[in-house]
Structure formats: C-alpha cells, structure tokens
C-alpha cells in the first residue's frame, strides 16, 4: 500500500471517529451510526475510544453500538466489542453490590 493511500485511509478514519464522537456527545442519532461505519474497519483503540465515550451515555447506547458492530459481521471487531461490553456489565454489577 502506498503511503498516500495509507494517509488517505487514516484521514477517513479520523474524520469518521470525530463524526461518531460528535453524534454521541450531541445525541444526534437521526441518521444512525451504522451507515457511517458499515464499510470501515475500526482498530481496537478506536473501538475503545468510542466505548469509553458511550459508557458515559448509559447502557442502552452501549448496546446500540454493540448492535452496530455485530452488523459488520467482522469477527475480530465482535470479539473486541464483547470484551468491552462484558467489562461494562462487570463494572455495573460491582457498583450494585456496594
């Protein structure tokens, strides 16, 4: 892959990440997020950043994101999403015990 193509792909991912985070923060889901990410493979770090932001918005939003990742049918991303979803449930259970 040439450097210019790699740079362009990274630019697209950065723009996508910023748009997703903007929609999360503003609660603007009218267009949905799935059309934004259906053809983009996110790295573990990018998914982690999105989940970290989503956790602040509550469990329903987290489940919505999980659904989006499942629809990509990318096994690696589903496994990463599982890791964060399970981690969130464990945190919730620990908070309830206190």
C-alpha positions in Angstrom: 0.0 0.0 0.0 1.5 3.3 -1.0 2.0 6.0 1.7 -0.6 8.4 0.1 -3.3 5.7 0.2 -2.4 4.8 3.8 -2.5 8.5 4.7 -5.9 9.0 3.0 -7.4 5.9 4.8 -6.1 7.3 8.2 -7.7 10.7 7.4 -11.0 9.0 6.6 -10.9 7.0 9.9 -10.1 10.2 11.9 -13.0 12.1 10.3 -15.3 9.1 10.9 -14.2 8.8 14.6 -14.8 12.5 15.1 -18.2 12.3 13.5 -19.2 9.3 15.6 -18.0 11.0 18.8 -19.8 14.2 17.8 -23.1 12.3 17.3 -22.6 10.5 20.7 -22.0 13.8 22.5 -24.9 15.6 20.9 -27.3 12.7 20.9 -27.8 13.1 17.2 -28.8 9.6 16.0 -31.4 10.7 13.4 -29.3 9.4 10.6 -28.0 6.5 12.6 -24.3 5.5 13.0 -24.4 2.2 11.1 -24.2 3.9 7.7 -21.1 5.7 8.9 -19.2 2.6 10.0 -20.5 -0.3 7.9 -17.6 -0.2 5.5 -14.9 0.9 7.8 -12.8 -1.5 9.9 -12.1 0.1 13.3 -9.0 -0.7 15.3 -9.2 -1.9 18.9 -8.0 1.6 20.1 -10.7 3.3 18.0 -13.4 1.0 19.4 -12.1 1.5 22.9 -12.4 5.3 22.5 -15.9 5.0 21.2 -16.9 2.7 24.0 -15.3 4.9 26.6 -17.4 7.9 25.4 -20.5 5.7 25.1 -20.2 4.4 28.7 -20.9 8.0 29.8 -24.2 7.9 27.9 -25.6 4.8 29.5 -26.1 1.1 28.9 -28.8 1.4 26.2 -26.4 3.4 24.0 -23.7 0.8 24.6 -26.0 -2.0 23.5 -26.8 0.1 20.4 -23.2 0.4 19.5 -22.7 -3.3 20.1 -25.5 -4.0 17.6 -23.8 -1.8 15.0 -20.5 -3.7 15.4 -22.4 -7.1 15.2 -23.9 -6.0 11.9 -20.4 -5.5 10.4 -20.0 -9.3 10.7 -16.3 -8.8 11.5 -15.4 -11.5 14.0 -12.4 -9.6 15.3 -14.4 -6.5 16.0 -17.2 -8.5 17.6 -14.7 -10.1 20.0 -13.3 -6.6 20.9 -16.9 -5.3 21.4 -17.6 -8.4 23.6 -14.6 -7.6 25.8 -15.8 -4.0 26.4 -19.5 -5.0 26.8 -18.6 -7.7 29.4 -16.3 -5.3 31.2 -19.1 -2.7 31.4 -21.5 -5.3 32.9 -19.0 -6.4 35.4 -18.5 -2.7 36.5 -22.3 -2.3 36.8 -22.6 -5.4 38.9 -19.8 -4.3 41.2 -21.5 -0.9 41.6 -24.8 -2.6 42.6 -23.1 -4.7 45.3 -21.7 -1.6 47.1 
